[in-house]
Structures are given as structure tokens and as C-alpha cells.
């Protein structure tokens, strides 16, 4: 019987606590997002966060560092999976209209899954900016990165003679604004699924930019 390499057992054992730490930290971020979405960032105290998470202040700081840092963590929680899916969709090289439909679905599902996080970010993003310039720049870069995927898709459609768009930047903002606003009213128990909403909105949008 072959011997297991010495480092493998150590790696697995060391990985388990780290995985548990990350899972607990994500849980804390989600709890904080729910509280901030319901009560507002400034109106939620550290004592309320401690009570909701079951952690004393020391334990809370161990996971989040500071209340301000929570805002960045909340943003990362929903933007990272969205960017990963957006790049995967773009890389497939589907026709521009199909790509746009899939991007609409990815964005709408992300809003449905992380509605609290999206709500907090859109309400509190002005609080983020002056606190930590480096992290604030990372937040804005992530936003621009997703917008760039939409913009490239629209420009590709124009180049291929599929779309007619006088101003792609305005079209990008219109596309995002139409779907992003759904955080205000969408509920998981609504009559429409996230994919239903994405398909309907994208149809409205595409009917306005397709070459006739």
C-alpha cells in the first residue's frame, strides 16, 4: 500500500478551519446585509449586529474587521459571482442578442439571490467612497467591468449589423437601469421568476435596438 504524501493530511486539516471561517464570515455578511437593508447602515448599531450574529464585539471584529469594511464585503458578496458568470457568458461567443439575454438573466438572478446586498450597496455606496480609497476604487472597477461586458456586447451587435444604437453608453445605462431597479420591488414569491423578468425586460430592450 502506498504512503500518503506527508503534506496532504496537514493541508486537509489546515483547510477545514479556514473553510469554516469563510462560511461563518459569509453568514455574518448576509446577516449584516439583511439588517442594513431593513434598518439602514447608520441606524444599525454594533450591539444589534452582535445580537443578530450571536457574537460578542471581539468575535465580530475577528470576522469583519470593522463596520465600515462590511460595506465592501457586502458588495463583494454579489458582484464576484455576477462578474464570473458575465465573463463566462461573453466568452461563449453567442450571437449578440443571445449574449444580452443571458447577461440579463445573470444580472436578474443575482439581484434575486442577493437582494439585501444589492439594496445596501445601492443605498449606501456614497458612504463607501470616502472611507477607504483603495477599496472604493476596487468597488468602482468591478462595476465598470460589468458595464464593459454589456457595452462590448452592444458594440459587437452594431458591428455585426444586428443592433442599431446611436449611443452605446446611453444604451448600456438604460439596460442596466431597467434591470437594476428591480431590487426595489422584486420578491422571490412574486408571480414572475427572476428569469421571467429578465426575459421580458430584455425583449422590451431588444425590440428597441434590433435592426428592422
MARTOR-648627 format. One record per residue (C-alpha): residue in three letters; residue number from 1; x, y, z. Coordinates in Angstrom, 1 decimal, decimal comma. Example, Ala and Ser with C-alpha at 12.3 -4.5 7.8 and 13.67 -1.06 7.14 Angstrom:
<recs>
- ALA	1	12,3	-4,5	7,8
- SER	2	13,7	-1,1	7,1
</recs>
This chain:
<recs>
- UNK	1	0,0	0,0	0,0
- UNK	2	1,4	3,4	-1,0
- UNK	3	2,0	6,0	1,6
- UNK	4	0,1	9,3	1,5
- UNK	5	2,4	12,3	1,0
- UNK	6	3,3	13,9	4,3
- UNK	7	1,8	17,3	3,4
- UNK	8	-1,6	16,2	2,2
- UNK	9	-3,0	15,4	5,6
- UNK	10	-1,7	18,6	7,0
- UNK	11	-3,2	20,5	4,1
- UNK	12	-6,7	19,0	4,6
- UNK	13	-6,7	19,6	8,3
- UNK	14	-5,5	23,1	7,9
- UNK	15	-8,1	23,7	5,2
- UNK	16	-11,1	22,7	7,3
- UNK	17	-10,9	25,5	9,9
- UNK	18	-10,3	28,0	7,0
- UNK	19	-13,4	26,8	5,2
- UNK	20	-15,4	27,0	8,4
- UNK	21	-14,1	30,6	9,0
- UNK	22	-15,1	31,7	5,4
- UNK	23	-18,5	30,1	5,7
- UNK	24	-19,1	31,8	9,1
- UNK	25	-17,9	35,1	7,7
- UNK	26	-20,2	34,9	4,7
- UNK	27	-23,1	34,2	7,1
- UNK	28	-22,2	37,3	9,1
- UNK	29	-22,1	39,4	6,0
- UNK	30	-25,5	38,1	4,9
- UNK	31	-27,0	38,8	8,4
- UNK	32	-25,5	42,3	8,3
- UNK	33	-26,9	42,9	4,8
- UNK	34	-30,4	42,0	6,0
- UNK	35	-30,2	44,3	8,9
- UNK	36	-28,7	47,2	6,9
- UNK	37	-31,4	46,7	4,2
- UNK	38	-34,2	46,7	6,8
- UNK	39	-32,9	49,5	9,1
- UNK	40	-30,2	51,4	7,2
- UNK	41	-26,5	51,2	7,7
- UNK	42	-26,1	54,1	10,1
- UNK	43	-29,2	53,1	12,1
- UNK	44	-27,8	49,6	12,8
- UNK	45	-25,6	49,5	15,8
- UNK	46	-22,8	47,1	16,6
- UNK	47	-24,8	45,8	19,5
- UNK	48	-27,6	44,9	17,1
- UNK	49	-25,1	43,2	14,8
- UNK	50	-23,7	41,3	17,8
- UNK	51	-27,2	40,2	18,9
- UNK	52	-28,2	39,1	15,4
- UNK	53	-24,9	37,1	14,8
- UNK	54	-24,6	35,7	18,3
- UNK	55	-21,1	37,2	18,6
- UNK	56	-19,5	39,5	21,1
- UNK	57	-17,8	42,6	19,7
- UNK	58	-14,4	40,9	19,8
- UNK	59	-15,7	37,9	17,8
- UNK	60	-17,5	40,2	15,4
- UNK	61	-14,3	42,2	14,7
- UNK	62	-12,4	38,9	14,2
- UNK	63	-14,6	38,2	11,2
- UNK	64	-15,2	41,6	9,7
- UNK	65	-12,5	44,0	11,0
- UNK	66	-14,9	47,0	11,2
- UNK	67	-18,5	48,0	10,4
- UNK	68	-17,2	50,1	7,5
- UNK	69	-15,4	47,1	6,0
- UNK	70	-18,7	45,3	6,0
- UNK	71	-20,0	47,5	3,2
- UNK	72	-17,1	46,3	0,9
- UNK	73	-17,7	42,7	1,9
- UNK	74	-21,4	43,1	1,1
- UNK	75	-20,5	44,4	-2,3
- UNK	76	-18,1	41,6	-3,0
- UNK	77	-20,7	39,1	-2,0
- UNK	78	-22,9	39,8	-5,0
- UNK	79	-20,5	41,3	-7,5
- UNK	80	-18,0	38,4	-7,6
- UNK	81	-20,4	35,7	-8,8
- UNK	82	-22,0	38,1	-11,2
- UNK	83	-18,7	39,0	-12,9
- UNK	84	-17,7	35,4	-13,1
- UNK	85	-20,9	34,4	-14,8
- UNK	86	-20,8	37,5	-17,1
- UNK	87	-17,3	36,7	-18,4
- UNK	88	-18,3	33,1	-18,9
- UNK	89	-21,3	34,2	-21,0
- UNK	90	-19,2	36,6	-23,0
- UNK	91	-16,5	34,0	-23,7
- UNK	92	-19,0	31,6	-25,2
- UNK	93	-19,3	33,9	-28,2
- UNK	94	-23,0	33,5	-28,8
- UNK	95	-24,8	36,0	-31,1
- UNK	96	-25,1	39,4	-29,5
- UNK	97	-28,8	39,2	-28,9
- UNK	98	-28,5	35,8	-27,2
- UNK	99	-25,5	37,1	-25,2
- UNK	100	-27,5	40,1	-24,0
- UNK	101	-30,4	37,9	-23,0
- UNK	102	-28,1	35,7	-21,0
- UNK	103	-26,5	38,7	-19,3
- UNK	104	-29,9	40,0	-18,4
- UNK	105	-30,7	36,6	-16,8
- UNK	106	-27,4	36,6	-14,9
- UNK	107	-28,0	40,1	-13,5
- UNK	108	-31,6	39,5	-12,6
- UNK	109	-30,8	36,2	-10,8
- UNK	110	-28,0	37,9	-8,9
- UNK	111	-30,4	40,6	-7,7
- UNK	112	-32,9	38,0	-6,7
- UNK	113	-30,3	35,9	-4,8
- UNK	114	-28,6	38,8	-3,2
- UNK	115	-31,4	41,4	-2,9
- UNK	116	-30,4	42,6	0,6
- UNK	117	-26,8	43,0	-0,5
- UNK	118	-27,7	44,9	-3,7
- UNK	119	-30,1	47,1	-1,7
- UNK	120	-27,4	48,0	0,8
- UNK	121	-24,9	48,8	-1,9
- UNK	122	-27,2	51,0	-3,9
- UNK	123	-28,4	52,9	-0,8
- UNK	124	-25,0	53,2	0,9
- UNK	125	-22,4	53,4	-1,9
- UNK	126	-21,8	57,1	-1,2
- UNK	127	-20,8	56,0	2,3
- UNK	128	-18,2	53,6	0,9
- UNK	129	-16,3	56,1	-1,2
- UNK	130	-14,6	58,4	1,4
- UNK	131	-13,8	55,6	3,9
- UNK	132	-11,1	53,6	2,0
- UNK	133	-9,9	54,9	-1,3
- UNK	134	-8,2	51,7	-2,4
- UNK	135	-11,3	49,5	-1,7
- UNK	136	-13,6	52,2	-3,1
- UNK	137	-11,6	52,1	-6,3
- UNK	138	-11,9	48,3	-6,4
- UNK	139	-15,7	48,6	-6,0
- UNK	140	-16,0	51,1	-8,9
- UNK	141	-13,7	48,9	-11,0
- UNK	142	-15,9	45,9	-10,5
- UNK	143	-19,0	48,0	-11,5
- UNK	144	-17,2	49,3	-14,6
- UNK	145	-16,1	45,8	-15,5
- UNK	146	-19,7	44,5	-15,7
- UNK	147	-20,8	47,6	-17,6
- UNK	148	-17,9	47,0	-20,1
- UNK	149	-19,2	43,5	-20,8
- UNK	150	-22,6	44,9	-21,7
- UNK	151	-21,0	47,7	-23,8
- UNK	152	-18,9	45,3	-25,7
- UNK	153	-21,9	43,1	-26,5
- UNK	154	-23,9	46,1	-27,8
- UNK	155	-21,0	47,3	-29,9
- UNK	156	-20,5	43,8	-31,3
- UNK	157	-24,2	43,7	-32,2
- UNK	158	-23,8	47,0	-34,1
- UNK	159	-20,6	45,8	-35,9
- UNK	160	-22,5	42,7	-37,0
- UNK	161	-25,5	44,6	-38,2
- UNK	162	-27,8	43,1	-35,6
- UNK	163	-28,3	46,3	-33,5
- UNK	164	-28,8	49,9	-34,4
- UNK	165	-27,6	52,1	-31,5
- UNK	166	-26,7	55,8	-31,9
- UNK	167	-25,0	55,9	-28,4
- UNK	168	-23,8	52,7	-26,8
- UNK	169	-23,0	54,2	-23,5
- UNK	170	-26,6	55,5	-23,1
- UNK	171	-27,9	52,1	-24,2
- UNK	172	-25,7	50,4	-21,6
- UNK	173	-27,0	52,6	-18,8
- UNK	174	-30,6	52,1	-20,0
- UNK	175	-30,2	48,3	-20,0
- UNK	176	-28,7	48,3	-16,5
- UNK	177	-31,1	50,8	-15,1
- UNK	178	-34,1	48,8	-16,3
- UNK	179	-33,0	45,7	-14,5
- UNK	180	-31,1	47,2	-11,5
- UNK	181	-34,3	49,0	-10,4
- UNK	182	-36,0	45,6	-9,8
- UNK	183	-34,3	45,4	-6,4
- UNK	184	-37,0	47,9	-5,3
- UNK	185	-39,9	45,6	-6,0
- UNK	186	-38,8	42,1	-6,8
- UNK	187	-39,8	39,3	-4,3
- UNK	188	-39,0	35,7	-4,7
- UNK	189	-42,6	34,8	-4,1
- UNK	190	-43,7	37,1	-6,9
- UNK	191	-45,8	35,8	-9,8
- UNK	192	-42,7	36,0	-12,1
- UNK	193	-39,4	34,2	-11,6
- UNK	194	-36,1	36,1	-12,0
- UNK	195	-35,7	34,5	-15,4
- UNK	196	-39,2	35,6	-16,4
- UNK	197	-38,4	39,2	-15,5
- UNK	198	-35,1	39,1	-17,3
- UNK	199	-36,6	37,7	-20,5
- UNK	200	-39,4	40,2	-20,5
- UNK	201	-37,1	43,2	-19,9
- UNK	202	-34,6	42,0	-22,4
- UNK	203	-37,4	41,6	-25,0
- UNK	204	-38,5	45,2	-24,4
- UNK	205	-34,9	46,4	-24,8
- UNK	206	-34,0	44,3	-27,9
- UNK	207	-37,2	45,3	-29,7
- UNK	208	-35,9	48,9	-29,5
- UNK	209	-32,4	48,3	-30,8
- UNK	210	-32,7	45,5	-33,3
- UNK	211	-32,2	46,5	-36,9
- UNK	212	-35,5	46,4	-38,8
</recs>
